[in-house]
Amino acid sequence: MILVAKILPYAQIILSVILVTAILLQQSAAGVGGALGGSDGDSFRHTRRGFERFLFYLALACAILFALFAFLSIII
């Protein structure tokens, strides 16, 4: 259990860097109008493909793991 307590902060740092990188690399189709509730005229549904889908799932997995590691560090 002591080994886990020593490794956990480093794992959280690595996960946070990966999470921030994955979020920043994702393309944002919404401009300022989309952020404020408006539309820029493109009303078709956008599907993620290829690398964009990989980044989305990577960010999702890192966020879940980061939350679990944070919860685990509270317990330990």
C-alpha positions as YAML, in Angstrom:
chain: A
units: angstrom
residues:
- id: 1
  name: MET
  ca: [0.00, 0.00, 0.00]
- id: 2
  name: ILE
  ca: [2.95, 2.31, 0.60]
- id: 3
  name: LEU
  ca: [4.18, 1.71, -2.96]
- id: 4
  name: VAL
  ca: [0.78, 2.76, -4.34]
- id: 5
  name: ALA
  ca: [0.85, 5.93, -2.23]
- id: 6
  name: LYS
  ca: [4.27, 6.81, -3.64]
- id: 7
  name: ILE
  ca: [3.36, 6.14, -7.28]
- id: 8
  name: LEU
  ca: [-0.12, 7.73, -7.24]
- id: 9
  name: PRO
  ca: [0.92, 11.42, -7.41]
- id: 10
  name: TYR
  ca: [3.20, 10.75, -10.39]
- id: 11
  name: ALA
  ca: [0.43, 8.83, -12.15]
- id: 12
  name: GLN
  ca: [-1.94, 11.75, -11.59]
- id: 13
  name: ILE
  ca: [0.56, 14.21, -13.04]
- id: 14
  name: ILE
  ca: [1.07, 12.06, -16.14]
- id: 15
  name: LEU
  ca: [-2.68, 11.59, -16.58]
- id: 16
  name: SER
  ca: [-3.34, 15.32, -16.20]
- id: 17
  name: VAL
  ca: [-0.75, 16.20, -18.86]
- id: 18
  name: ILE
  ca: [-2.23, 13.63, -21.26]
- id: 19
  name: LEU
  ca: [-5.75, 14.86, -20.51]
- id: 20
  name: VAL
  ca: [-4.93, 18.52, -21.11]
- id: 21
  name: THR
  ca: [-3.08, 17.66, -24.33]
- id: 22
  name: ALA
  ca: [-5.94, 15.50, -25.62]
- id: 23
  name: ILE
  ca: [-8.48, 18.24, -24.87]
- id: 24
  name: LEU
  ca: [-6.43, 20.99, -26.48]
- id: 25
  name: LEU
  ca: [-5.79, 18.96, -29.65]
- id: 26
  name: GLN
  ca: [-9.48, 18.40, -30.30]
- id: 27
  name: GLN
  ca: [-11.02, 20.60, -32.95]
- id: 28
  name: SER
  ca: [-13.74, 22.93, -31.88]
- id: 29
  name: ALA
  ca: [-16.41, 23.39, -34.52]
- id: 30
  name: ALA
  ca: [-18.28, 25.93, -32.42]
- id: 31
  name: GLY
  ca: [-17.14, 29.50, -32.69]
- id: 32
  name: VAL
  ca: [-18.10, 32.41, -30.46]
- id: 33
  name: GLY
  ca: [-21.70, 32.15, -31.59]
- id: 34
  name: GLY
  ca: [-21.82, 28.48, -30.65]
- id: 35
  name: ALA
  ca: [-20.41, 29.24, -27.21]
- id: 36
  name: LEU
  ca: [-23.13, 31.83, -26.61]
- id: 37
  name: GLY
  ca: [-25.95, 29.62, -27.84]
- id: 38
  name: GLY
  ca: [-26.09, 30.82, -31.43]
- id: 39
  name: SER
  ca: [-25.33, 28.97, -34.60]
- id: 40
  name: ASP
  ca: [-22.88, 29.68, -37.39]
- id: 41
  name: GLY
  ca: [-25.19, 28.32, -40.08]
- id: 42
  name: ASP
  ca: [-23.92, 24.76, -40.14]
- id: 43
  name: SER
  ca: [-26.80, 22.81, -38.66]
- id: 44
  name: PHE
  ca: [-25.73, 19.33, -39.77]
- id: 45
  name: ARG
  ca: [-24.69, 16.70, -37.27]
- id: 46
  name: HIS
  ca: [-20.93, 16.31, -36.87]
- id: 47
  name: THR
  ca: [-19.56, 12.81, -36.33]
- id: 48
  name: ARG
  ca: [-16.11, 12.14, -35.00]
- id: 49
  name: ARG
  ca: [-13.83, 10.16, -37.27]
- id: 50
  name: GLY
  ca: [-10.28, 8.92, -37.13]
- id: 51
  name: PHE
  ca: [-7.87, 10.82, -34.92]
- id: 52
  name: GLU
  ca: [-10.63, 13.07, -33.57]
- id: 53
  name: ARG
  ca: [-12.51, 10.03, -32.26]
- id: 54
  name: PHE
  ca: [-9.27, 8.66, -30.74]
- id: 55
  name: LEU
  ca: [-8.64, 11.98, -28.94]
- id: 56
  name: PHE
  ca: [-12.20, 12.05, -27.63]
- id: 57
  name: TYR
  ca: [-11.99, 8.55, -26.18]
- id: 58
  name: LEU
  ca: [-8.48, 9.20, -24.85]
- id: 59
  name: ALA
  ca: [-9.69, 12.32, -23.05]
- id: 60
  name: LEU
  ca: [-12.68, 10.44, -21.68]
- id: 61
  name: ALA
  ca: [-10.57, 7.54, -20.40]
- id: 62
  name: CYS
  ca: [-7.97, 9.87, -18.86]
- id: 63
  name: ALA
  ca: [-10.67, 11.90, -17.13]
- id: 64
  name: ILE
  ca: [-12.23, 8.76, -15.62]
- id: 65
  name: LEU
  ca: [-8.84, 7.40, -14.53]
- id: 66
  name: PHE
  ca: [-7.85, 10.77, -13.07]
- id: 67
  name: ALA
  ca: [-11.06, 10.93, -11.05]
- id: 68
  name: LEU
  ca: [-10.56, 7.37, -9.79]
- id: 69
  name: PHE
  ca: [-6.95, 8.08, -8.84]
- id: 70
  name: ALA
  ca: [-8.01, 11.25, -7.01]
- id: 71
  name: PHE
  ca: [-10.65, 9.30, -5.11]
- id: 72
  name: LEU
  ca: [-8.10, 6.60, -4.33]
- id: 73
  name: SER
  ca: [-5.62, 9.16, -3.03]
- id: 74
  name: ILE
  ca: [-8.29, 10.51, -0.66]
- id: 75
  name: ILE
  ca: [-8.95, 7.01, 0.67]
- id: 76
  name: ILE
  ca: [-5.25, 6.24, 1.12]
...
